[in-house]
């Protein structure tokens, strides 16, 4: 389960990042460069949707990842504060 969550988290991160970079560098806001704005045959609004949904999916997988590792996080945090009291 952990491997699948991590792999899907990496995929959604990559998709969100690539869509964000395409929007930032190739389809900047405020510029109409004649005709429709498209990259790889996808209009700007399509890239915005890809970016937004992959970001939402990434958040879901990050929360799932944290839930799967919550016991480890809690124990590590407890040990860190316990060592600082000595």
ZAKOLKE-99915 format. One record per atom (N, C-alpha, C, O, CB): x, z, y; atom name; residue number from 0. Coordinates in steps of 0.2 Angstrom, whole numbers. Glycine has a CB too. Example, Ala and Ser with C-alpha at 12.3 -4.5 7.8 and 13.67 -1.06 7.14 Angstrom:
REM residues 2
east|up|north|atom|seq
66|39|-28|N|0;
62|39|-22|CA|0;
66|39|-16|C|0;
71|42|-17|O|0;
57|45|-22|CB|0;
64|35|-11|N|1;
68|36|-5|CA|1;
64|39|0|C|1;
67|40|6|O|1;
70|29|-3|CB|1;
***
This chain:
REM residues 86
east|up|north|atom|seq
4|0|-6|N|0;
0|0|0|CA|0;
4|0|6|C|0;
3|-4|11|O|0;
-5|6|0|CB|0;
9|4|6|N|1;
14|5|12|CA|1;
17|-2|14|C|1;
18|-4|19|O|1;
19|10|11|CB|1;
20|-5|9|N|2;
23|-12|9|CA|2;
18|-17|12|C|2;
20|-21|17|O|2;
26|-14|3|CB|2;
12|-17|10|N|3;
7|-22|13|CA|3;
6|-21|20|C|3;
6|-25|24|O|3;
1|-22|8|CB|3;
5|-14|22|N|4;
3|-12|29|CA|4;
9|-14|33|C|4;
8|-17|38|O|4;
2|-5|29|CB|4;
15|-13|31|N|5;
21|-14|35|CA|5;
22|-22|36|C|5;
24|-24|41|O|5;
27|-11|32|CB|5;
21|-26|30|N|6;
21|-33|31|CA|6;
16|-36|35|C|6;
18|-40|39|O|6;
21|-36|24|CB|6;
10|-34|35|N|7;
5|-36|39|CA|7;
6|-34|47|C|7;
4|-38|51|O|7;
-2|-34|37|CB|7;
9|-28|47|N|8;
10|-26|54|CA|8;
16|-30|57|C|8;
15|-32|63|O|8;
13|-19|54|CB|8;
21|-32|53|N|9;
26|-37|56|CA|9;
23|-44|57|C|9;
25|-47|62|O|9;
32|-37|50|CB|9;
19|-46|53|N|10;
16|-53|55|CA|10;
12|-53|61|C|10;
12|-57|65|O|10;
11|-55|49|CB|10;
7|-47|62|N|11;
3|-47|68|CA|11;
8|-46|74|C|11;
6|-49|79|O|11;
-2|-41|67|CB|11;
13|-42|74|N|12;
18|-41|79|CA|12;
21|-48|81|C|12;
21|-50|87|O|12;
23|-36|77|CB|12;
23|-52|76|N|13;
26|-58|77|CA|13;
21|-63|81|C|13;
23|-67|85|O|13;
29|-61|71|CB|13;
15|-63|78|N|14;
10|-68|81|CA|14;
9|-66|88|C|14;
8|-70|93|O|14;
4|-68|77|CB|14;
8|-59|89|N|15;
6|-57|96|CA|15;
12|-59|101|C|15;
11|-61|107|O|15;
5|-50|96|CB|15;
18|-58|99|N|16;
24|-59|103|CA|16;
25|-66|104|C|16;
26|-68|110|O|16;
30|-57|99|CB|16;
24|-71|99|N|17;
24|-78|100|CA|17;
19|-80|105|C|17;
20|-84|110|O|17;
24|-82|94|CB|17;
13|-78|104|N|18;
7|-80|108|CA|18;
9|-78|116|C|18;
7|-82|120|O|18;
1|-78|106|CB|18;
11|-72|116|N|19;
13|-69|123|CA|19;
18|-73|126|C|19;
18|-74|132|O|19;
15|-62|122|CB|19;
23|-75|123|N|20;
29|-79|126|CA|20;
26|-86|128|C|20;
28|-88|133|O|20;
35|-79|121|CB|20;
22|-89|123|N|21;
19|-95|125|CA|21;
15|-95|131|C|21;
16|-99|136|O|21;
15|-98|119|CB|21;
11|-90|132|N|22;
7|-89|138|CA|22;
11|-88|144|C|22;
10|-90|150|O|22;
2|-83|137|CB|22;
17|-84|143|N|23;
21|-82|149|CA|23;
25|-88|151|C|23;
25|-89|157|O|23;
25|-76|147|CB|23;
28|-91|147|N|24;
33|-97|149|CA|24;
30|-104|149|C|24;
32|-108|154|O|24;
38|-97|144|CB|24;
25|-105|145|N|25;
22|-112|145|CA|25;
15|-113|148|C|25;
13|-118|150|O|25;
22|-115|138|CB|25;
12|-107|149|N|26;
5|-108|152|CA|26;
4|-102|157|C|26;
-1|-98|156|O|26;
0|-107|146|CB|26;
8|-102|162|N|27;
7|-97|167|CA|27;
1|-97|171|C|27;
-2|-102|171|O|27;
13|-97|172|CB|27;
-1|-91|173|N|28;
-8|-91|176|CA|28;
-6|-93|184|C|28;
-1|-93|186|O|28;
-10|-83|177|CB|28;
-12|-96|186|N|29;
-11|-98|193|CA|29;
-9|-106|194|C|29;
-9|-108|199|O|29;
-7|-94|197|CB|29;
-6|-108|189|N|30;
-4|-115|189|CA|30;
-8|-120|185|C|30;
-9|-119|179|O|30;
4|-115|187|CB|30;
-10|-125|188|N|31;
-14|-130|185|CA|31;
-10|-136|185|C|31;
-9|-139|191|O|31;
-21|-132|188|CB|31;
-7|-138|180|N|32;
-2|-144|180|CA|32;
-5|-150|178|C|32;
-2|-154|174|O|32;
4|-142|175|CB|32;
-11|-152|180|N|33;
-14|-158|179|CA|33;
-17|-158|172|C|33;
-13|-156|167|O|33;
-10|-164|180|CB|33;
-23|-160|171|N|34;
-26|-161|164|CA|34;
-27|-154|162|C|34;
-27|-149|165|O|34;
-21|-165|160|CB|34;
-28|-153|155|N|35;
-29|-147|152|CA|35;
-22|-144|150|C|35;
-17|-147|148|O|35;
-33|-147|146|CB|35;
-22|-137|150|N|36;
-16|-134|148|CA|36;
-16|-132|141|C|36;
-20|-128|138|O|36;
-15|-127|152|CB|36;
-12|-136|137|N|37;
-11|-135|130|CA|37;
-4|-134|127|C|37;
0|-137|130|O|37;
-15|-141|126|CB|37;
-3|-130|122|N|38;
3|-130|119|CA|38;
2|-130|111|C|38;
-3|-127|109|O|38;
7|-124|120|CB|38;
5|-135|108|N|39;
4|-136|101|CA|39;
-4|-138|99|C|39;
-6|-136|94|O|39;
6|-130|97|CB|39;
-7|-141|104|N|40;
-14|-143|103|CA|40;
-19|-137|104|C|40;
-25|-138|102|O|40;
-15|-146|96|CB|40;
-17|-132|106|N|41;
-21|-126|107|CA|41;
-22|-125|115|C|41;
-16|-124|118|O|41;
-19|-120|103|CB|41;
-28|-124|117|N|42;
-29|-123|125|CA|42;
-27|-116|126|C|42;
-26|-112|122|O|42;
-36|-124|127|CB|42;
-26|-115|133|N|43;
-24|-108|135|CA|43;
-28|-103|133|C|43;
-26|-97|131|O|43;
-23|-108|143|CB|43;
-35|-104|133|N|44;
-40|-99|131|CA|44;
-39|-97|124|C|44;
-40|-91|122|O|44;
-47|-101|133|CB|44;
-37|-102|120|N|45;
-36|-101|113|CA|45;
-30|-96|112|C|45;
-30|-92|107|O|45;
-35|-107|109|CB|45;
-25|-98|116|N|46;
-19|-93|115|CA|46;
-20|-86|117|C|46;
-17|-81|115|O|46;
-13|-96|119|CB|46;
-24|-86|122|N|47;
-26|-79|125|CA|47;
-30|-75|119|C|47;
-29|-69|118|O|47;
-31|-79|131|CB|47;
-34|-79|116|N|48;
-38|-76|110|CA|48;
-33|-74|104|C|48;
-34|-68|102|O|48;
-44|-80|108|CB|48;
-29|-78|103|N|49;
-24|-76|97|CA|49;
-20|-70|99|C|49;
-19|-66|95|O|49;
-19|-83|96|CB|49;
-18|-70|106|N|50;
-14|-64|108|CA|50;
-18|-58|108|C|50;
-15|-53|105|O|50;
-11|-66|115|CB|50;
-24|-58|110|N|51;
-28|-52|111|CA|51;
-29|-50|104|C|51;
-29|-44|102|O|51;
-34|-53|115|CB|51;
-32|-54|99|N|52;
-34|-52|93|CA|52;
-28|-49|88|C|52;
-29|-45|84|O|52;
-38|-57|89|CB|52;
-22|-53|89|N|53;
-17|-51|85|CA|53;
-14|-44|87|C|53;
-11|-40|84|O|53;
-11|-56|85|CB|53;
-15|-43|94|N|54;
-13|-36|97|CA|54;
-18|-31|94|C|54;
-15|-25|93|O|54;
-13|-36|104|CB|54;
-24|-32|94|N|55;
-29|-27|91|CA|55;
-27|-26|84|C|55;
-28|-20|82|O|55;
-36|-30|92|CB|55;
-26|-31|80|N|56;
-24|-30|73|CA|56;
-18|-26|72|C|56;
-18|-22|68|O|56;
-24|-37|69|CB|56;
-13|-27|76|N|57;
-7|-24|76|CA|57;
-8|-16|77|C|57;
-5|-12|74|O|57;
-2|-26|82|CB|57;
-12|-15|82|N|58;
-14|-7|84|CA|58;
-17|-4|77|C|58;
-16|1|76|O|58;
-19|-7|90|CB|58;
-22|-8|74|N|59;
-25|-5|68|CA|59;
-20|-4|63|C|59;
-20|1|59|O|59;
-30|-10|65|CB|59;
-15|-8|62|N|60;
-10|-7|57|CA|60;
-5|-2|59|C|60;
-3|2|54|O|60;
-6|-14|55|CB|60;
-3|-1|65|N|61;
1|4|67|CA|61;
-2|11|66|C|61;
1|16|63|O|61;
3|4|75|CB|61;
-9|12|67|N|62;
-13|18|66|CA|62;
-13|19|59|C|62;
-12|25|57|O|62;
-20|18|69|CB|62;
-14|14|55|N|63;
-14|15|47|CA|63;
-7|17|45|C|63;
-7|22|41|O|63;
-16|8|44|CB|63;
-2|14|47|N|64;
5|16|46|CA|64;
6|24|47|C|64;
9|27|43|O|64;
10|12|49|CB|64;
4|26|53|N|65;
5|33|55|CA|65;
1|37|51|C|65;
3|43|49|O|65;
3|34|63|CB|65;
-5|35|49|N|66;
-9|39|44|CA|66;
-6|40|38|C|66;
-6|45|35|O|66;
-16|36|44|CB|66;
-3|35|35|N|67;
0|35|28|CA|67;
6|39|28|C|67;
8|42|23|O|67;
2|28|26|CB|67;
9|40|34|N|68;
16|44|35|CA|68;
15|51|38|C|68;
20|54|40|O|68;
21|40|38|CB|68;
8|53|39|N|69;
7|58|44|CA|69;
10|65|41|C|69;
13|69|45|O|69;
0|60|44|CB|69;
10|66|34|N|70;
13|72|31|CA|70;
21|72|33|C|70;
23|77|35|O|70;
12|72|24|CB|70;
24|66|32|N|71;
31|66|34|CA|71;
33|67|41|C|71;
37|71|43|O|71;
34|59|32|CB|71;
29|65|45|N|72;
29|66|53|CA|72;
28|73|54|C|72;
32|76|58|O|72;
24|61|57|CB|72;
23|76|51|N|73;
22|83|53|CA|73;
28|88|50|C|73;
30|92|54|O|73;
15|85|50|CB|73;
30|86|44|N|74;
36|90|42|CA|74;
42|89|45|C|74;
46|94|47|O|74;
37|89|34|CB|74;
44|83|47|N|75;
50|82|51|CA|75;
49|86|58|C|75;
54|89|60|O|75;
51|75|52|CB|75;
43|85|61|N|76;
42|89|68|CA|76;
43|96|67|C|76;
46|99|71|O|76;
36|87|71|CB|76;
40|99|62|N|77;
41|106|61|CA|77;
48|108|60|C|77;
50|113|62|O|77;
37|108|54|CB|77;
52|104|56|N|78;
59|106|54|CA|78;
63|105|61|C|78;
68|109|62|O|78;
62|101|49|CB|78;
62|100|65|N|79;
65|99|71|CA|79;
64|106|76|C|79;
69|108|78|O|79;
63|93|75|CB|79;
58|108|76|N|80;
57|114|81|CA|80;
60|120|78|C|80;
61|125|81|O|80;
49|114|82|CB|80;
59|120|71|N|81;
62|126|67|CA|81;
70|127|69|C|81;
72|132|70|O|81;
60|126|60|CB|81;
73|121|68|N|82;
80|121|69|CA|82;
82|123|77|C|82;
87|126|78|O|82;
83|115|68|CB|82;
78|121|81|N|83;
80|123|88|CA|83;
79|130|90|C|83;
81|133|95|O|83;
75|119|93|CB|83;
75|134|86|N|84;
74|141|87|CA|84;
80|145|85|C|84;
80|151|87|O|84;
67|143|84|CB|84;
84|143|81|N|85;
90|147|78|CA|85;
95|147|84|C|85;
100|150|82|O|85;
93|144|72|CB|85;
***
